[in-house]
Amino acid sequence: MKIAKSAPDALKILWENKFFVKEKSQKEVEEELHKIGYNFGDAVRKALENANFLLRKGKPGKRKYIQKYPFMEGKK
């Protein structure tokens, strides 16, 4: 398994593992990261907002995130 040194890196790992195939809330993302040993705090929110491979849905406070396109090995 890859090691993430930042919240954006951790989101990319989740994306590579098809975590964002279905819509996820920030809380669900944080819980998944916590399960695999990451605790980035508020950096997760900022990383979700800036992830160019994720589509944001909903209003602030109730946002859900889903992948724009599937991860393809060799294309990042």
C-alpha atoms as a printed R data frame, in Angstrom:
   type eleno elety resid chain resno       x      y       z
1  ATOM     1    CA   MET     A     1   0.000  0.000   0.000
2  ATOM     2    CA   LYS     A     2   1.185  3.504  -0.799
3  ATOM     3    CA   ILE     A     3   1.971  5.945   1.995
4  ATOM     4    CA   ALA     A     4   0.355  9.382   1.876
5  ATOM     5    CA   LYS     A     5   2.266 12.301   3.334
6  ATOM     6    CA   SER     A     6  -0.542 14.811   2.821
7  ATOM     7    CA   ALA     A     7  -4.330 14.917   2.657
8  ATOM     8    CA   PRO     A     8  -4.335 15.339  -1.169
9  ATOM     9    CA   ASP     A     9  -2.103 12.267  -1.497
10 ATOM    10    CA   ALA     A    10  -4.460 10.291   0.750
11 ATOM    11    CA   LEU     A    11  -7.467 11.278  -1.388
12 ATOM    12    CA   LYS     A    12  -5.633 10.075  -4.492
13 ATOM    13    CA   ILE     A    13  -5.048  6.722  -2.815
14 ATOM    14    CA   LEU     A    14  -8.769  6.436  -2.014
15 ATOM    15    CA   TRP     A    15  -9.601  7.367  -5.611
16 ATOM    16    CA   GLU     A    16  -7.180  4.738  -6.942
17 ATOM    17    CA   ASN     A    17  -8.949  2.190  -4.736
18 ATOM    18    CA   LYS     A    18 -12.372  3.139  -6.183
19 ATOM    19    CA   PHE     A    19 -13.615  4.748  -2.959
20 ATOM    20    CA   PHE     A    20 -15.238  7.644  -4.835
21 ATOM    21    CA   VAL     A    21 -17.283  5.522  -7.263
22 ATOM    22    CA   LYS     A    22 -20.311  6.415  -5.121
23 ATOM    23    CA   GLU     A    23 -20.931  9.815  -3.531
24 ATOM    24    CA   LYS     A    24 -19.201 10.305  -0.178
25 ATOM    25    CA   SER     A    25 -19.544 13.008   2.452
26 ATOM    26    CA   GLN     A    26 -16.550 14.640   4.102
27 ATOM    27    CA   LYS     A    27 -17.335 12.639   7.237
28 ATOM    28    CA   GLU     A    28 -17.276  9.354   5.293
29 ATOM    29    CA   VAL     A    29 -13.935 10.300   3.746
30 ATOM    30    CA   GLU     A    30 -12.457 11.200   7.142
31 ATOM    31    CA   GLU     A    31 -13.742  7.921   8.645
32 ATOM    32    CA   GLU     A    32 -12.171  5.903   5.830
33 ATOM    33    CA   LEU     A    33  -8.857  7.709   6.222
34 ATOM    34    CA   HIS     A    34  -8.982  7.119   9.962
35 ATOM    35    CA   LYS     A    35  -9.553  3.366   9.379
36 ATOM    36    CA   ILE     A    36  -6.319  3.175   7.408
37 ATOM    37    CA   GLY     A    37  -4.371  5.226   9.934
38 ATOM    38    CA   TYR     A    38  -4.523  8.823   8.669
39 ATOM    39    CA   ASN     A    39  -5.590 11.867  10.687
40 ATOM    40    CA   PHE     A    40  -5.233 15.031   8.640
41 ATOM    41    CA   GLY     A    41  -7.871 17.105  10.448
42 ATOM    42    CA   ASP     A    42  -9.203 20.145   8.571
43 ATOM    43    CA   ALA     A    43  -6.755 19.548   5.713
44 ATOM    44    CA   VAL     A    44  -9.184 16.909   4.393
45 ATOM    45    CA   ARG     A    45 -11.860 19.552   3.730
46 ATOM    46    CA   LYS     A    46  -9.431 21.722   1.805
47 ATOM    47    CA   ALA     A    47  -8.088 18.744  -0.153
48 ATOM    48    CA   LEU     A    48 -11.630 17.681  -1.108
49 ATOM    49    CA   GLU     A    49 -12.426 21.183  -2.336
50 ATOM    50    CA   ASN     A    50  -9.255 21.275  -4.468
51 ATOM    51    CA   ALA     A    51  -9.228 17.709  -5.846
52 ATOM    52    CA   ASN     A    52  -9.510 18.053  -9.634
53 ATOM    53    CA   PHE     A    53 -10.597 14.420 -10.023
54 ATOM    54    CA   LEU     A    54 -13.668 14.867  -7.781
55 ATOM    55    CA   LEU     A    55 -17.008 16.485  -8.513
56 ATOM    56    CA   ARG     A    56 -18.707 18.379  -5.673
57 ATOM    57    CA   LYS     A    57 -22.469 18.022  -5.270
58 ATOM    58    CA   GLY     A    58 -24.799 19.806  -2.872
59 ATOM    59    CA   LYS     A    59 -24.616 22.898  -0.729
60 ATOM    60    CA   PRO     A    60 -21.836 23.750   1.734
61 ATOM    61    CA   GLY     A    61 -22.196 21.659   4.869
62 ATOM    62    CA   LYS     A    62 -24.015 18.903   2.973
63 ATOM    63    CA   ARG     A    63 -21.553 18.354   0.136
64 ATOM    64    CA   LYS     A    64 -20.925 14.965  -1.381
65 ATOM    65    CA   TYR     A    65 -17.931 14.066  -3.522
66 ATOM    66    CA   ILE     A    66 -17.804 11.617  -6.413
67 ATOM    67    CA   GLN     A    67 -15.121 10.885  -8.974
68 ATOM    68    CA   LYS     A    68 -15.277 12.741 -12.295
69 ATOM    69    CA   TYR     A    69 -13.646  9.806 -14.027
70 ATOM    70    CA   PRO     A    70 -12.187  6.464 -12.916
71 ATOM    71    CA   PHE     A    71  -8.530  6.160 -12.013
72 ATOM    72    CA   MET     A    72  -6.526  4.569 -14.814
73 ATOM    73    CA   GLU     A    73  -3.100  3.107 -14.028
74 ATOM    74    CA   GLY     A    74  -0.365  5.169 -15.632
75 ATOM    75    CA   LYS     A    75  -2.543  8.295 -16.002
76 ATOM    76    CA   LYS     A    76  -2.578 10.664 -13.024
